Amino acid sequence: MVVSILAVGLVVAIVATVVSMRAARAEATRSARRAVDDAKADAAARVKAAALEAAATTRAMETAARSEALEARNRADDSLASAETAVERRAERLAKVEAEVTEIDETLEQRDQQLQEIHKDIQSQRDRASGLDRDIRRRLDTMRGDLESRAGVSAAGLIATLGKGWIDDARARAAAELRAVDQTAADPAHDREARRVMEIASGRGFTHYLTERSSSNLRVGKEIVALLLDREAALHGALERVSNVQLQINDDKDAVRLDGLDGVGREVVRRAFAKLVKKPESADDARKDPEAWAAKGREHLNQEIRALGKKAFQILGIQKSHPEIVELVGALNFRTSYTQNQWWHALESSYLAGMMAAELGLDEKLARRATLMHDIGKALTHKIEGSHAVIGAEIARRLGEPELVANAIGAHHADEPCNSVYAYLVAASDAMSGARPGARREQTEGFNTKVEDLERIGGDRRGVTHAHAVHGGRELRVYVRENEVDDATVVEMSTEIATQVSDELTFPGQIKVTVIRSFEATATAN
C-alpha cells in the first residue's frame, strides 16, 4: 500500500516537473520571440534611420558638389572673360604696333631713298672734287716749276735754307739766354732768394727722431743658439734662406753675427730671435717646421712694409704709385744711411721739397712725389749693382712714372743731367735732410781713414798727378797727365781702381771712380 502511494507521488512529481519544464520552455520561447521581435524592430528602426541619414548626406553632398561646380564655373567664366579681355587688348596693341612698324618701314624706305640720292650727290661731288684736285695739283706743279726756274732754287733747297736759318736763330737765342744765365748766376740776389726759400722750408718743416744703428751682433743666449743648431741646424738654414743673410755664431755659442746688406732680411732675423726670447713656447713650432715658421715671419714683415709704403703716400697726400714702388718705399724703413732711417728721410725730404715748390709757385704734389721716391734704389742695392739713383730712375721709368719724376730720381746725385727744376728741388731737399743737425752720424776717424784709403788707391798709378775723394767719399776723382796716359788707358785705369776699391774697402752703397785726362794748349800773343 505504501509502495503504491510512493509510486503515485513519484509519478505526480514527475508529471509536475514535466509540466513545469514545458511551462518554462513556453515562457522562454515567448521571451525569445519577444526579444527577436524587439531586435527586429530595433534593426528596422536603425535601418530606416541609416537610410534617412544616407539620403540626407547624399543630398548634402549633391548640394555641395553643385555649389562647387557652380563656383568653379563662375571662376572659369571670370578667367575666360579676363583672358578674352587681355587677348583683345593684346590684339589692339599688336595692331597698333603693326601699324607703327608699317609706318616706320615706310619712313625707312623713304630715308633710304633719300640717303641713296644723297650718296649719289656726294659721290658726284667727290668725283668733281677729285677732278678739281688733280687740276689744282697740275697747276701747282706748273706754277712751282715756273717759280723754281725764275728763282733759280728748288723748293726743297729753299725749305732747307729756311730751316737752317731758323735753327741757327734758335741756337743763337738759346746761347744768349745761357750767357745771360751764366752772367747772372753769381748775382747775390739769387743766392739770397735761394737761402730765403730754404730757410722757410727748414723752419716750417721741423722733425725730430732719433738716429738708428743697425746692430749686427745679437746676444741671444745659449738656448736659442742650441735651437738654431738642433736637427742639423735646420732653423739656422731656414732663417738664412728666408732672410738672405748669413748667421755667424760666435765661439761662446751665445751670440749671432748678421752678415749681409739686406736690411729687411736682417730685420726678419732680429724679429725671429725676439719672438723666441719673448715667447719660449714658439720654439716648438720653429723646431717642428722651421721653413714654414721662418716664412711666416717674413710674410708678416712684408705686410708691414706694404702698409708703411701706403702710409707714406697717404701722409704726403699724393696718389699711390705702382705696388712695386709702394713696397720699395716701405722697405726704406729698414734701411739706414749713416744711422738715418731712410723712410723718415724720404718723408722729411718730401715735405721740404713740397714747401720749396709752393714758395716758388711750382707743383707741390709733383715735388713731393719725386722726392718720396728718390731713394727707392737703396732698397735694392744689395741685389742690383749700380748707383741707387740710377736704379731708382730705371724702376720709375719701367713702372710708368712721369719722366720729370724719373729724371729727378736719377739726377739727385748727378748721375744724369737735370732736365727740370724739380730735379734741383729733390737734390736740395735730400741734402737739407741729410745735413740737418743730428740726422746722421759717422765717426770722424773712420771717415778720414776711408778718404785717405781712397786717395791712396787712386794716386798709386803711373801718370797720376793727384786724386781727391769728393761728395763725402762717394766719388773718387783721379787726374792724370795727358802726355803719359792715353784714352784707352784711362778706361782701363778707372776699372782697375774701382776693382781695387771694392776688394780692399768696406763701405755702404757705391763709390764712383772718375779718371780725368785733359789737354791744355797755351799760346802768348804779343
Secondary structure, 3 states (H helix, E strand, C coil): CHHHHHHHHHHHHHHHHHHHHHHHHHHHHHHHHHHHHHHHHHHHHHHHHHHHHHHHHHHHHHHHHHHHHHHHHHHHHHHHHHHHHHHHHHHHHHHHHHHHHHHHHHHHHHHHHHHHHHHHHHHHHHHHHHHHHHHHHHHHHHHHHHHHHHHCCCHHHHHHHHHHHHHHHHHHHHHHHHHHHHHHHCCHHHHHHHHHHHHHHHHHCCCCCCCCCCCCEEECCHHHHHHHHHHHHHHHHHHHHHHCCEEEECCCCCEEEEECCCHHHHHHHHHHHHHHHHCCCHHHHHHHCHHHHHHHHHHHHHHHHHHHHHHHHHHHCCCCCCHHHHHHHHHHHHCEECCEEHHHHHHHHHHHHHHHHHHCCCCHHHHHHHHHCCCHHHHHCCCCCCCHHHHHHHHHHHCCCCHHHHHHHHHCCCCCCCCCHHHHHHHHHHHHHHHCCCCCCCCHHHHHHHHHHHHHHHHCCCCEEEEEEECCCCEEEEEECCCCCCHHHHHHHHHHHHHHHHHHCCCCCCCEEEEEECCCCCCCCC
